[in-house]
């Protein structure tokens, strides 16, 4: 197996692969006690799945604000994007988890970070009609006029997706 810069990586045994699977499952389940103990023993906070999802990304996507706090306390990178360029804030915004969005913003997440598609957390929240998240992001300075790689603003993306509440909310926020 080749790694960074062509470096040969060791083959992983079944026990190591099983351990990794349990760690990532714990992140998805929000098991802050288990992961906190492992992080205290030296588990790197920024380990990632084969798709580039960090423990923080998994916790944020699954709405586990408490685990997100534990991971951040152990050095997890707020801006570590997965292989599709999505950040933990974007994942929490997509899922509509207000507690996790507030936590990540409170810890310094970049409100207007965007992946290769140019979509910000605000755009994702607007597209999927997450009005509370749109309000939170706007209150933290999200740029409502920013355009994605296709040229759409959050408002235009929300309209294109048929969102019920967020287009009107974005119009009010822009005025």
QUIVEN-V456536 format. One record per backbone hydrogen bond with DSSP energy under -1.0 kcal/mol. NH is the residue of the N-H (numbers start at 1). CO is the residue of the C=O. If there is no record, write none. Layout:
BEGIN
{{NH;CO} {NH;CO}}
END
This chain:
BEGIN
{{3;7} {6;3} {7;4} {9;1} {17;13} {18;14} {19;15} {20;16} {21;17} {22;18} {23;19} {24;20} {25;21} {26;22} {27;23} {28;24} {29;25} {31;26} {32;30} {35;31} {36;32} {37;33} {38;34} {39;35} {40;36} {41;37} {42;39} {43;38} {47;44} {49;53} {52;49} {58;54} {59;55} {60;56} {61;57} {62;58} {63;60} {64;59} {68;64} {69;65} {70;66} {71;67} {72;68} {73;69} {75;72} {76;71} {80;77} {82;86} {83;51} {85;82} {91;87} {92;88} {93;89} {94;90} {95;91} {96;92} {97;92} {98;96} {101;97} {102;98} {103;99} {104;100} {105;101} {106;102} {107;103} {108;105} {109;104} {113;110} {115;119} {118;115} {124;120} {125;121} {126;122} {127;123} {128;124} {129;126} {130;125} {131;129} {134;130} {135;131} {136;132} {137;133} {138;134} {139;135} {140;136} {141;138} {142;137} {148;152} {149;117} {151;148} {157;153} {158;154} {159;155} {160;156} {161;157} {162;159} {163;158} {169;165} {170;166} {171;167} {172;168} {173;169} {174;170}}
END
